[in-house]
Amino acid sequence: MDPLEQKRNGYSLADCAEIMTRMSMLKTELGEPGFQAPFQQFLRSKGLTENTWAQVWNDWHQVTENDPTLGAKFHMYMGQVRQRQLMANQPNVAGESMEGLSLESYAKISAQSQTGAAIEGLVAGEGITMDQWQRAQAAWGQKMSNCSPTDPVMIQFGQLYQKWAPNHQASMEAATARHLEDAAASQGRGGGMSKELTLDNALEFFDHADVRVRARGVREMVRIWDLNEDERGDPRMRQLTQRAYDEALRILSQGAGDDRPGMMALDCPPDAMDIHAWSKLADDEEAQQGTSDLVYGPLKDLAAEAFMSPQQNEAALHAIRQAMARLQPRAERVNQAFPQATDELKKVQLRSLIDDYRETLCDMQEALDDWDYSSPVAGAVAAVASVSPVSVPAVAVRAPSTGIMGILKSLPIIGPLLRMLGL
């Protein structure tokens, strides 16, 4: 049985690909929150609600995370579904010619030459000379180098190549695996950094050249501090948490760096930009937004977890405000570019950035509005009181300036509950 058709909780990966592709297209067309009503209607047609769909996808996501081969198959299949939907209203360009060679013949020769067949025989079989082939190959290559991946020429070339290439499936899965590695890099997990952060390897994260790896290091180091209250007296634990704090402030203040200008360097309509230059620009913008998004939440958690001095707390608040002031014009630039784009790939990337920026900026403001600070003194008092309350003289257990609620919020179980309730 095709693994993509195997059911879990009543739905297959093929079903998931259809649902996710529909969601992506609706978000591109309608944005947030406009896509939600038609997407919910689509889910109902599949016998799903938002909650049950989340359960189905989370289950399958875990399976594909643990099986990279299946994950590559799924992502490739989802790309094919997307291609079919994109081509539904596109012209058929298979017969379009350059230098006397049609797109289909070009795809056929290109595909079959990979099997080791003599190029001369393949060219002759299409009724052209070697000189014509060389001119046509150069012309098609030049055209495709400037095409978006969602251009009909590129989509149909891929479909025709697959038709004539016996090993296309394997090569596409390999390409998909490389794509997944690129996606992992955007999350600070590429280049061999998929490992979990520990106290023993934390410096590898904080000294890494890629800012996305350092941002991920901030998030995971703060999580270790949060979950290991009994070990906070360990000098190494505190030193590494300090590194996380310093890096978070640096990222919030400076972003991913001036060498990643992103959309601020866009000086022409998106469709006028070469696809390779555009991809670099979009990646830079995602890094600017994504790194700040990774670190402001952990910094807020650290403020509530009895790590920062009052001065460090003020510096953290200032850094988040700096980040908002830096990201706001970037978000506005992305919004300005979206109406100018007609290329499907560029529209998808811009829509994603619009939604990401909106969410990040709103959440940053909420973090400031709901900021909860617990001083190291409050944390130490709470820890002593929870271990041996009768051994501490009453006069010593005085509530710090944050009050008794500050002490309660610093406790590992009660604290998160109180914050969730807005207390």
Buried (B, 14 or more C-beta within 10 A) or exposed (E): EEBBEEEEEEBBBBBBBBBBBBBBBBBBEBBEEEBBEBBBEBBEEBEBEEEBBEBBBEEBEEBBEEEEEBBBBBBBBBBBBBBEBBBEEBEEBBEBBBBBBBBBBBBBBBBBBBEEEEEEEBBEEBEBEEEBBEBBBEBBEEBBEEBBBBBBBBBBBBBBBBEBBEEBEEEBBEBBBEBBBEEBBBBBBBBEBEEEBEBEEBEBBBEBEBBBBBBBBBBBBBBBBBEEBEEBEEEEBBEBBBBBBBBBBBBBBBBBEEEBBBBBEBEEEBEEBEBEEBBBBBBBBBBBBBBBBBBBBBBBBBBBBBBBEEEBBEBBBEBBBBBBEBBEEBBEBBBEBBEBBEBBBBBBBBBBBBBBBBEBBEBBEEBBEEBBBBBBEBBBBBBBBBEEEEEEEEEEEEEBEBEEBBBBBBBBEBBBEBBEEEE
